[in-house]
């Protein structure tokens, strides 16, 4: 009986750890997605669209690609 309880605890711990790792991987993948804004959105966010480099400079969309 005691071995079954220990084994069940080990399996439950491994399952929970696996869920935590899956969630962390999903969050990391979502952060790596490239974001595009229009020149209008860049201006609305307080930035300046630099069409030579296709980037929004300044404001809330700073560093995002302008499309």
C-alpha positions as CSV (number, residue, x, y, z in Angstrom):
1,X,0.0,0.0,0.0
2,X,2.7,2.4,0.9
3,X,4.6,1.9,-2.4
4,X,1.4,2.6,-4.3
5,X,0.9,5.9,-2.5
6,X,4.5,6.9,-3.2
7,X,4.2,5.9,-6.8
8,X,0.9,7.8,-7.2
9,X,2.6,10.9,-5.7
10,X,5.5,10.6,-8.1
11,X,3.3,10.2,-11.1
12,X,1.1,13.2,-10.1
13,X,4.2,15.4,-9.5
14,X,5.6,14.5,-12.9
15,X,2.3,15.2,-14.6
16,X,2.0,18.6,-13.0
17,X,5.6,19.4,-13.9
18,X,4.9,18.5,-17.5
19,X,1.9,20.8,-17.6
20,X,4.1,23.6,-16.2
21,X,6.8,23.1,-18.9
22,X,4.2,23.0,-21.6
23,X,2.7,26.3,-20.5
24,X,6.1,27.9,-20.3
25,X,6.9,26.8,-23.9
26,X,3.6,28.1,-25.2
27,X,4.2,31.5,-23.5
28,X,7.7,31.7,-25.0
29,X,6.5,30.9,-28.5
30,X,3.8,33.6,-28.3
31,X,6.3,36.2,-27.3
32,X,8.5,35.5,-30.3
33,X,5.7,36.3,-32.8
34,X,6.5,39.2,-35.1
35,X,4.0,42.1,-34.8
36,X,3.0,44.4,-37.7
37,X,1.3,47.8,-37.5
38,X,0.1,50.2,-40.1
39,X,1.6,53.6,-40.4
40,X,-1.6,55.0,-39.0
41,X,-1.5,52.7,-35.9
42,X,2.1,53.8,-35.3
43,X,1.1,57.4,-35.4
44,X,-1.9,56.8,-33.1
45,X,0.5,55.1,-30.6
46,X,2.7,58.2,-30.5
47,X,5.4,56.9,-32.8
48,X,6.8,57.9,-36.2
49,X,6.7,55.3,-39.0
50,X,10.2,55.0,-40.6
51,X,9.3,53.6,-44.1
52,X,12.9,53.3,-45.1
53,X,13.5,50.7,-42.4
54,X,9.9,49.6,-42.1
55,X,9.9,50.2,-38.3
56,X,7.8,52.3,-36.0
57,X,10.0,54.5,-33.9
58,X,8.8,55.6,-30.5
59,X,5.4,55.4,-28.9
60,X,3.6,52.2,-27.8
61,X,4.6,50.3,-31.0
62,X,8.3,51.1,-30.8
63,X,10.4,48.6,-32.8
64,X,7.4,46.9,-34.4
65,X,7.5,46.4,-38.2
66,X,5.4,48.7,-40.3
67,X,3.3,47.0,-43.0
